Amino acid sequence: MITPRTQGSPLRPFRPDPMLPPGPVPPFRPGPPEPGHTPEPRPAQNPAMAPTRIWFDPRGWPDQLYERLLDRRIVMAHGHLDDHAATRLAAQLLTLDADGTAPIRLEMQNLSAELPAALSVMGVLDVVRGPVTGYVGGRIDGPALGVLAACRHRRAYPNALFVLSEPQVSFDGTVTALASREEQARVMLDELFGRVAEVTGRDVGQVRADARGEKLFSVAEAIAYGLVESQATARGLRGLPGLAGTVGQGGDGGSDGGPGPGDEQPGGDRDRDGEHD
C-alpha cells in the first residue's frame, strides 16, 4: 500500500537545465563512429533462442490447401452448413463430377446444418456420378446426418459423435404464411428422416422418436444403428495391436479411402478402397 510522505519537504520536480533549449527532449540517435574507433561486434545469437516460423507463407495458405485437396478429389465440410456454405459445397461436388466419375471423399468435421441447406446438398449428392464416401470427425448432428446418409459409403474417425436430433425451425409472418411454411417444414422433415431410415434399415417412426430424444451415438453405436458402415483406420497398419477398427473389427482394411501417393490419377485406389461398382 502507498502512503503519503509525512516527513521532510514534499516532493518537487527537478528544475529545468538552463543549458537545454525549452521544449520536449529529442530522442537519442547514435551518430557515426569516431575516426579510428572500431565498434565491437555483436555476439552471435543462440540458435536455440531464434524464433521459429510455423507457416513459411501464411498468405493464402487455406486456399492453396483446399485446392490441393480438390486435386485429390477430397472436399471439406466443417462448421455450420447454411445456404451460402451449401452453395460452395455443391459447387465443389459438381466441379469434381464434371471432371470424371472417380470416387470423391467428403470430409465432415464438426458439422451442423440448417434443414434447407442440408436438403440442397443431399440433392446434389444424389446426382453425382462418382461414388462419394463420407468421413465423419468430431460431432455431427441434426440435418447434417442427412448429408451423411446421402453418401454412398459412410465411415467415422475414432471418437466421432453422432447426435440424431430434430432441427430447430422458426417462422414469422401472417397466419397464412405460417401455415404454408409449417407444411413445407413437415415435407422437409419427412425427406430427412426418410433418408436416415432408408440407410439404417429402420422404421421412420423409430427414427423420429430417437430424434425427439436427441439420441447420442458413439462410433460403435453408430455402426450398430446403421449411420456409418465402419471406422476409418490408418493406411497400411493392417492388424496393428491396439488400433480399433483394424481388419476383423469392422474397419476398412487399413485404407483411408483417398488416392495413394503412387497413384497416377485422382481416385486411383478405387479397387483398394472397395468403392467400385
N, C-alpha and C positions, 0 to 999 in steps of 0.2 A: 504494500500500500504506500502511496506517495503522500508525504506530509509537507505542509508549508514550512518555509525557512523561518526559524524562530530566533536565531542568534545572529548577531552581526548585521551589517547593512544588507538590504535586498539586492538581488542580482541585477546587474545592469549590463546592457550590451557594450561591446568594445567600441572605443572611439575610432572613427574612420581615420585611416592613414593619410596624412596630408600630402604624401608623395604620390598617391594614386589618384588618377582622374576620377571625377564623380561618375556614377552610373554603375551598371552591373559588371561584374568581373568577367572578362572574356575567357572562353575555355582554353586550356593549355594545349598547345600544338608543338610537338617537338620539331626543332629546326634541323638543318643539315649538320652532319658531324663536323667537328673541328678538324682543321688540316693536320694530318699526321696521326689522327686518332682512329684506331680500328675498332669498330663495335664488336662486342663479344657475341659469338654465335649462340643462337637459341638452342637449348637442349632438345634432342630428338624426342618425339612423342612416343610414349609407350604403346606398342601395338595393341596391348590388351585394353587400353583405355580409349582406343579410336572408336568413333561411332560406327554402327553397323546399319547399312541401308537394307531394309526389308524388301521394298519394291524398287527395282532399279529404274523402272519407267512407270511412275504411278499415273501418268496422264493417259486416260482412255483404256486402262487395263481391263475393266469389266467387259467392254465391248469386244476387245480382242479375245478375251477368254470365251465369251459366248459364241463368237464366230468360229473359233477352233472346235468348240463342242458341236456346232451345227455341221461343220465339215465331217464330223464323225457320226452325224445323224442322231445327236443327243440334244434334247430340248429340256430346258429347266423351267419349272413352275414352282414358285415359292411365295410365301406370304398370303395375302388376301386376293382372291380372284374376283375382281369386279369387271364391269363391262369393258373398260379400257385395257386391262390386263388380258381379258379373254380374247379381245381382238388381236393383240400381239401374239398370243399363244396360237390362235387359229392361223394367223399369217405364217408363222414358222412351220406349223404342221403342213399347211398347204404347199409351202415352198419345197419342203422335202418330198412331198408326194409328187410334185411336178418333176423333181429330179430323178425319180425312179421308184421302184417297188421294194427296195431293200428294207430290212427291218429298221424301225425307229424306236429309240429309247426315250421315254418320258419320265424325267426325274421330278417327283413331287415331294418337296421338302417343307414341312410345317405349313401345310396348305389348308386354307379355308376358302369358302366361295359363297358368293351370292347365288341364289337359285336360278335366275335367268342367265347369268354368266356361265354357270356350270352346264346348263342345258345347251347353250350355244356351242361350247367346246365338245360336248358329247355328240352333237350332230356332226361336227367336223370329223371326229374320230370314227364315226360310222361310215364315212365315205372315203377315208384314207385307204389307199390300196395296199400299202405295205403293212405287215403285222407290227402293231405297237405294243411294247412291253412297258408297263408302268411300274416304277420303283418308288416305294414309299419310305421316307425317312422322317423322323420326328413325329409330329402329331398331324393327323388328317381327320377332319370331322365334317359333319353336315353335308351339304350338297357336293362337296369335293369328293365324297365317296362315289358319287355318280360318274365323275370323270374317271376315277379308278375302275369302276365297273365297265366303262365303255372301252377299256383297253383289252386287247385280245389275250394278253398274258399279264399276270399281276404278281409282283414279288415285293418283299419287305426287307428292309435292313434290320439288323438286330436292334432291339429296344424301341422299335416304332410303336406308336399308339394309334388306335382307331376308335373314333367316337361316333357311333351311329345315333344321330340326333335330328330333331326336326328343325328346319331352317326358320329363322325369325323374319317375318314379313310384316310390314306396316303399310297402311293405306291412309289417305286423306282425300277429301273431296265431297261431292254431293252423295246423296243416298244411292242414286242410280249408278254413279261411278264406283262406289264402294262395292255394290253387289256384283258389278261386272268384273272388277279386279279380284274379288274373292273367288269367283268362278274360275278366272284364269289361274290363280294360285292353286286351286284344287286340281286343275288339269296338270300343272307342272309338277305338283307333288305326286300325282299318280304316275307320271312318267319316271320320276326319280326313284320312288320306292319299287316300281315295277321293274326297273333295270337292276336294282340291287337284288331283288328277289329272283330275277332270272339267272344271274351269275352265281348266286349262293344256293340255288335249288330249294329255296324256302317259300313258304306262303307269304303273300303280300301282307296279310293281316298280322303275321308274326313280325315281319319287318317293321310295320307301322308301330306295333306295340313296343318293340325294342327301341325304336327311335323316340317314342314318347318318354321312355325311361332313361334316355341318354346312356345307352349301354356302352361300356368301355371294354375294348379288346386288346390283349397283348398280341404279339406276333403268333404265338402258338394258338391262341383262341381265335384269332382272325383266320388262320389256316383251317381250323376245325369248322368255323362258321361258313367258310367259303369266300370270304372277302379277298383273300390272296391265295395263290397256289403253293408258294414255297417261300423260304427265307433265302435271301441273297447271301452268297459266300464269297470268299476271296478267290481270285483267279489262280489256278494251279496249285491250290492247297488241298488236294484230294485226300480225305481221310485223316486230316490233321487232328491229333488228340485234343480235346477240349474246345474245338470250334463247333459251335452249334450250327446245325443245318448242313453238315457235310453229307457225303454220299451215304445213303441208307437212312437219313434222318429227315427226309423231305426237302433237301436242299436242291440246288440247281447244278450239282455236279462240278462245282469248283469254277464256274464261269460267271462273269458278271454281266454277260449279255451284250457287251459293247464290242466293237471291232478290235481285234488283236493288233499288236504292234507290227506283225508281219503281214497283215492283210494288204492286198493290192488296191482295194477299193472299200468305201464305207459299207458296213454290213457284211463283210466277208466272212464272219464267223457264224453265219446262219446255221450251218449244219451242226456246229459245236454247241450252239445255244438251244437247239431244238425248236427254232421258230420258223421252220419251213413248213409249207402246207403239204 
